[in-house]
Amino acid sequence: MRKLVAVLSAVWLVLGLGCESGGLLDPPPRHPDGETVQQRDDSPGGRFAQPPPGEAERDDVHGEERDLPEPHAPAPSAAVPPAPSRAAPPASEEAAPTYGGLGSAKSKSGSSPDDAQARSSSRGAGAPLQREPRRERPGLATHWGETRHSPAHEVSFERESSVPAASAELHYNDPEGARRLVPGGYWCQSEVSLLGGALRARMLDGSGRPFSALCANGRVVSMGNPGERYSLAIENRTGQRYEVVASVDGLDVLDGKDGSYAKRGYLLNAFSTVEIDGFRRSEAEVAAFRLGDVARSYAASKGKARNVGVIGFALFAERQAVVYAPRYPVRPWEDDTYLRSSADPFPGRYAQPPR
């Protein structure tokens, strides 16, 4: 009986340790909204771009704003307890000074801020070092704008090669930033050519007119203002189809992820124009391109603001079907085409009389 009690006690002790250690008995990690992290997938297969977190959705038709759910904030009447005050250091000992990245700054006692920080950390006293707030990056970037109706559907297209037949880039910024990018540039329209002018891509404002731009040394920099909406128009002046892959601020306009030649794009039919209104949200809607500051841009919300201010176009030709014409045996001396193709324009130096 004592052996049975000892065995049960040992089993109970093992189970208790297993629950405390958080092993396989723990549930899978869960998202704050209650869904399992591994099972959460808002995008339908990752085909379309997803809105940045906390971004307000605006209906372009009714002009209303629909705020997305935000974290709960404390009530306005709730009192915030003050931060605990630190005791002033003795007169003989000076607290570590605060500085904004100035490594050569010295305290009154002649010691550097790093030495003062080391002494304060060893004493467990002294104010913590405070760095200078990061300055906001100047210039314009593209924001996730209001929802616009822009239907699209998938079609079959086979590329002739994985390498684009042509590519071009179009820069944009505010007027001051454009003058810095192309000093001494001349006035032009926001337009770039592909394949020697067979196709052209333009940056249009909300009324459908090209933005003003500065051009110099093959670079085109469009000039816009915060809050303006724009679209991208690609015109095909040839009789064959092309596929164009477009990116804005380094992000693909279809799925909102990093731009790449491997992504699929929009189809350009012969002698037609395609206008891209924004980042595609679904097969029926897009989020309009809106100019704004860099800090709240769509690329910055993804932590990828390195490539803001540039729009890229990559053009892919379509693989043409090979048609084999039937060939019939023809005697060369009986074929007029052969005789004409081998005719000699200078068979002799002088004219001969007819026979």
C-alpha positions as CSV (number, residue, x, y, z in Angstrom):
1,M,0.0,0.0,0.0
2,R,2.9,2.3,0.8
3,K,4.5,1.6,-2.6
4,L,1.2,2.5,-4.4
5,V,1.0,5.8,-2.5
6,A,4.6,6.6,-3.3
7,V,4.0,5.9,-7.0
8,L,0.9,8.1,-7.1
9,S,2.8,10.9,-5.4
10,A,5.6,10.7,-7.9
11,V,3.2,10.8,-10.8
12,W,1.4,13.8,-9.3
13,L,4.7,15.6,-8.8
14,V,5.7,15.0,-12.4
15,L,2.4,16.3,-13.7
16,G,2.7,19.4,-11.5
17,L,6.2,20.2,-12.8
18,G,5.0,19.7,-16.4
19,C,2.2,22.3,-16.0
20,E,4.5,24.8,-14.3
21,S,7.3,24.5,-17.0
22,G,4.9,25.4,-19.8
23,G,5.7,22.5,-22.1
24,L,3.4,20.8,-24.6
25,L,0.4,21.5,-22.4
26,D,0.5,25.2,-23.2
27,P,-2.0,26.4,-25.9
28,P,-0.6,27.8,-29.2
29,P,0.2,31.6,-29.1
30,R,-2.8,33.7,-29.9
31,H,-3.3,37.1,-31.5
32,P,-4.7,39.9,-29.3
33,D,-8.0,39.7,-31.2
34,G,-8.3,36.0,-30.3
35,E,-7.3,34.4,-33.5
36,T,-4.3,32.0,-33.7
37,V,-1.3,33.7,-35.2
38,Q,-0.5,30.9,-37.5
39,Q,-4.0,30.7,-38.9
40,R,-4.5,34.4,-39.4
41,D,-4.3,35.4,-43.1
42,D,-6.4,38.4,-44.2
43,S,-5.2,38.4,-47.8
44,P,-6.8,36.0,-50.4
45,G,-3.6,34.1,-51.2
46,G,-1.5,37.3,-51.0
47,R,-2.7,38.4,-54.4
48,F,-3.7,42.0,-53.4
49,A,-2.2,44.8,-51.3
50,Q,-3.3,45.1,-47.7
51,P,-4.0,48.4,-46.0
52,P,-1.6,49.7,-43.4
53,P,-2.6,49.2,-39.8
54,G,-4.7,51.9,-38.3
55,E,-5.4,53.6,-41.6
56,A,-8.8,55.2,-42.1
57,E,-10.7,54.1,-45.1
58,R,-12.5,56.7,-47.1
59,D,-15.3,56.1,-49.5
60,D,-14.6,58.1,-52.7
61,V,-18.3,58.1,-53.7
62,H,-19.9,59.4,-50.5
63,G,-16.8,61.2,-49.1
64,E,-17.2,59.5,-45.7
65,E,-14.4,58.2,-43.5
66,R,-14.6,54.8,-41.9
67,D,-12.0,54.5,-39.1
68,L,-10.5,51.1,-38.5
69,P,-10.6,49.7,-34.9
70,E,-7.8,51.3,-32.8
71,P,-6.4,50.3,-29.4
72,H,-8.3,51.5,-26.4
73,A,-7.0,54.8,-25.1
74,P,-7.5,56.0,-21.4
75,A,-10.5,58.1,-20.7
76,P,-9.9,61.9,-20.9
77,S,-10.8,62.3,-17.2
78,A,-8.4,59.6,-16.0
79,A,-5.5,61.0,-14.1
80,V,-2.1,59.8,-15.2
81,P,0.2,59.3,-12.2
82,P,3.4,61.4,-12.4
83,A,6.7,59.8,-13.0
84,P,8.6,59.0,-9.9
85,S,11.1,61.8,-9.1
86,R,14.7,61.1,-8.6
87,A,16.7,62.5,-5.7
88,A,19.1,65.2,-6.7
89,P,22.7,64.0,-6.6
90,P,25.1,65.3,-4.0
91,A,27.1,68.5,-4.8
92,S,30.3,66.5,-5.1
93,E,28.8,64.0,-7.5
94,E,27.2,65.3,-10.8
95,A,24.6,63.4,-12.7
96,A,25.2,62.2,-16.2
97,P,24.2,65.0,-18.7
98,T,21.7,64.5,-21.4
99,Y,22.9,65.0,-25.0
100,G,21.9,64.4,-28.5
101,G,24.6,62.3,-30.1
102,L,27.4,64.8,-29.3
103,G,30.3,62.5,-28.4
104,S,32.6,65.4,-27.6
105,A,30.4,67.0,-25.0
106,K,31.9,67.3,-21.6
107,S,30.4,67.7,-18.2
108,K,31.5,70.4,-15.8
109,S,33.9,68.1,-14.0
110,G,35.7,67.5,-17.3
111,S,34.5,63.9,-17.9
112,S,32.8,62.7,-21.0
113,P,29.1,61.6,-21.1
114,D,30.1,58.0,-21.6
115,D,32.2,58.1,-18.4
116,A,29.4,59.7,-16.5
117,Q,27.0,57.1,-17.7
118,A,29.3,54.3,-16.6
119,R,29.7,55.8,-13.2
120,S,25.9,56.4,-12.8
121,S,25.1,52.9,-13.9
122,S,27.6,51.5,-11.3
123,R,26.0,53.7,-8.6
124,G,22.5,52.9,-9.7
125,A,21.7,56.7,-9.8
126,G,21.7,59.5,-12.4
127,A,19.3,60.4,-15.3
128,P,19.3,58.0,-18.3
129,L,20.8,59.2,-21.6
130,Q,18.3,60.8,-23.9
131,R,18.9,60.8,-27.7
132,E,17.8,63.6,-30.0
133,P,14.4,62.8,-31.6
134,R,14.8,61.6,-35.2
135,R,14.1,64.3,-37.7
136,E,11.2,63.7,-40.2
137,R,12.4,62.9,-43.7
138,P,11.5,65.7,-46.1
139,G,9.9,65.3,-49.5
140,L,6.8,63.4,-50.8
141,A,5.8,59.8,-50.8
142,T,2.7,57.8,-51.7
143,H,0.0,57.2,-49.2
144,W,-2.8,54.5,-49.1
145,G,-5.7,56.6,-50.3
146,E,-9.4,56.3,-50.5
147,T,-11.1,53.3,-52.1
148,R,-11.9,53.7,-55.8
149,H,-13.8,51.4,-58.2
150,S,-11.4,49.9,-60.7
151,P,-12.5,46.5,-62.1
152,A,-10.0,44.1,-63.5
153,H,-9.8,40.4,-64.4
154,E,-7.2,37.9,-65.2
155,V,-6.2,36.9,-68.8
156,S,-3.7,34.6,-70.3
157,F,-0.3,36.0,-71.3
158,E,3.0,34.2,-72.0
159,R,6.1,36.2,-71.9
160,E,8.7,36.0,-74.6
161,S,11.5,36.2,-72.0
162,S,11.9,36.6,-68.3
163,V,14.0,39.7,-69.0
164,P,12.0,42.8,-69.7
165,A,12.0,44.2,-73.3
166,A,12.3,47.7,-71.8
167,S,12.2,49.5,-68.5
168,A,11.9,53.1,-67.3
169,E,11.7,55.0,-64.0
170,L,9.9,58.2,-63.2
171,H,10.8,60.2,-60.0
172,Y,8.5,62.6,-58.1
173,N,8.9,65.0,-55.2
174,D,7.8,68.4,-54.1
175,P,9.1,71.4,-56.1
176,E,12.0,72.1,-53.7
177,G,13.1,68.5,-53.7
178,A,12.8,68.3,-57.5
179,R,15.1,71.2,-57.9
180,R,17.6,69.5,-55.6
181,L,17.5,66.3,-57.7
182,V,17.9,67.9,-61.0
183,P,19.7,71.3,-60.5
184,G,19.5,73.3,-63.7
185,G,16.9,71.1,-65.2
186,Y,14.4,72.3,-67.8
187,W,10.6,72.3,-67.6
188,C,8.9,69.3,-69.2
189,Q,5.9,67.0,-68.8
190,S,5.8,64.0,-66.5
191,E,6.4,61.4,-69.2
192,V,8.9,58.6,-70.0
193,S,9.2,56.6,-73.2
194,L,9.8,52.9,-73.7
195,L,11.0,51.0,-76.8
196,G,12.0,54.3,-78.5
197,G,8.7,55.9,-78.0
198,A,6.5,53.0,-79.1
199,L,5.1,53.1,-75.6
200,R,4.9,56.0,-73.1
201,A,4.1,56.2,-69.4
202,R,2.8,59.3,-67.7
203,M,2.0,60.5,-64.2
204,L,-1.5,62.2,-64.3
205,D,-3.2,64.4,-61.6
206,G,-6.7,64.1,-60.5
207,S,-8.1,65.9,-63.5
208,G,-6.2,63.6,-66.0
209,R,-3.4,66.1,-66.9
210,P,0.3,65.3,-66.7
211,F,2.2,66.7,-63.8
212,S,4.8,69.4,-64.4
213,A,8.3,68.1,-64.2
214,L,12.0,68.9,-64.4
215,C,14.2,67.0,-66.8
216,A,17.9,66.7,-67.0
217,N,20.3,64.0,-68.2
218,G,17.5,61.5,-69.0
219,R,15.9,61.9,-65.5
220,V,12.3,63.1,-65.2
221,V,11.2,64.4,-61.7
222,S,7.5,65.2,-61.4
223,M,6.5,67.9,-59.0
224,G,3.4,67.6,-56.8
225,N,1.9,68.8,-53.5
226,P,0.7,67.0,-50.4
227,G,-2.8,65.6,-50.7
228,E,-2.9,65.4,-54.5
229,R,-4.2,62.2,-56.1
230,Y,-2.4,60.8,-59.1
231,S,-2.6,57.9,-61.5
232,L,-0.3,56.1,-63.9
233,A,-1.2,55.9,-67.6
234,I,0.7,53.6,-70.0
235,E,-0.1,54.0,-73.7
236,N,0.7,51.3,-76.3
237,R,1.2,52.7,-79.7
238,T,2.0,49.4,-81.4
239,G,0.0,46.6,-82.9
240,Q,1.0,43.9,-80.4
241,R,0.3,43.1,-76.8
242,Y,2.6,43.8,-73.9
243,E,2.6,43.2,-70.1
244,V,3.7,46.1,-67.9
245,V,4.8,45.5,-64.3
246,A,4.6,48.8,-62.2
247,S,5.9,49.7,-58.8
248,V,5.5,52.7,-56.6
249,D,8.1,53.5,-53.9
250,G,9.6,50.1,-54.5
251,L,6.2,48.3,-53.9
252,D,4.3,46.3,-56.5
253,V,1.0,48.0,-57.4
254,L,-0.8,44.7,-57.4
255,D,0.1,43.0,-54.1
256,G,1.8,45.8,-52.2
257,K,5.0,43.8,-51.7
258,D,8.5,44.4,-52.9
259,G,8.6,45.1,-56.6
260,S,10.2,42.4,-58.8
261,Y,10.4,41.4,-62.5
262,A,8.9,38.1,-61.5
263,K,5.6,39.7,-60.5
264,R,2.7,39.7,-62.9
265,G,1.4,43.0,-64.3
266,Y,-1.3,44.7,-66.4
267,L,-2.0,43.7,-70.0
268,L,-1.6,46.4,-72.7
269,N,-3.7,45.6,-75.7
270,A,-2.6,46.9,-79.1
271,F,-3.2,50.6,-79.6
272,S,-4.7,51.0,-76.1
273,T,-4.0,52.8,-72.8
274,V,-4.1,51.4,-69.3
275,E,-4.6,53.7,-66.3
276,I,-3.5,52.4,-62.8
277,D,-5.4,54.3,-60.1
278,G,-3.8,52.9,-57.0
279,F,-2.7,49.8,-55.1
280,R,-5.1,47.0,-56.0
281,R,-7.2,45.8,-53.1
282,S,-9.4,43.3,-55.0
283,E,-10.5,42.6,-58.5
284,A,-13.0,45.5,-58.2
285,E,-11.3,48.1,-56.1
286,V,-8.0,50.0,-55.6
287,A,-6.6,52.3,-52.9
288,A,-5.9,55.6,-54.6
289,F,-2.4,57.0,-54.9
290,R,-2.2,60.1,-52.6
291,L,0.9,62.3,-52.2
292,G,1.9,63.0,-48.6
293,D,4.8,63.0,-46.1
294,V,7.3,60.1,-45.9
295,A,6.6,59.2,-42.3
296,R,3.0,58.2,-42.9
297,S,3.4,56.7,-46.4
298,Y,2.4,53.2,-47.4
299,A,6.1,52.2,-47.7
300,A,6.9,53.5,-44.3
301,S,4.1,51.5,-42.7
302,K,5.9,48.4,-44.0
303,G,9.3,49.6,-42.8
304,K,10.4,50.0,-46.4
305,A,10.7,53.8,-47.0
306,R,14.2,53.5,-48.6
307,N,12.8,53.7,-52.1
308,V,10.2,56.4,-51.8
309,G,9.9,58.9,-54.6
310,V,10.4,56.6,-57.6
311,I,7.9,54.8,-60.0
312,G,9.1,51.9,-62.1
313,F,7.8,50.3,-65.3
314,A,9.0,47.0,-66.7
315,L,7.7,46.0,-70.2
316,F,7.5,42.3,-71.3
317,A,6.7,41.3,-74.9
318,E,4.4,38.4,-75.7
319,R,5.6,35.1,-77.1
320,Q,4.4,34.9,-80.7
321,A,3.1,31.7,-82.2
322,V,5.3,30.2,-84.9
323,V,3.5,29.5,-88.2
324,Y,5.1,27.1,-90.6
325,A,4.1,27.8,-94.2
326,P,4.0,24.7,-96.5
327,R,6.9,24.6,-99.0
328,Y,6.6,22.9,-102.4
329,P,9.5,21.8,-104.6
330,V,10.2,24.4,-107.2
331,R,12.8,24.3,-109.9
332,P,15.0,27.4,-109.5
333,W,15.0,28.2,-113.3
334,E,11.2,28.1,-113.3
335,D,10.6,30.2,-110.3
336,D,10.3,33.9,-111.1
337,T,10.9,34.8,-107.5
338,Y,14.3,33.1,-107.6
339,L,15.2,34.9,-110.8
340,R,14.2,38.3,-109.5
341,S,16.0,37.8,-106.1
342,S,19.3,36.9,-108.0
343,A,19.0,39.6,-110.6
344,D,22.3,41.5,-111.3
345,P,21.8,45.3,-111.5
346,F,25.1,45.7,-113.4
347,P,25.6,42.7,-115.7
348,G,27.8,44.6,-118.2
349,R,29.4,47.9,-118.9
350,Y,27.7,48.8,-122.2
351,A,24.3,48.3,-123.8
352,Q,23.9,45.4,-126.2
353,P,21.6,45.6,-129.3
354,P,18.6,43.4,-129.2
355,R,18.8,40.1,-131.1
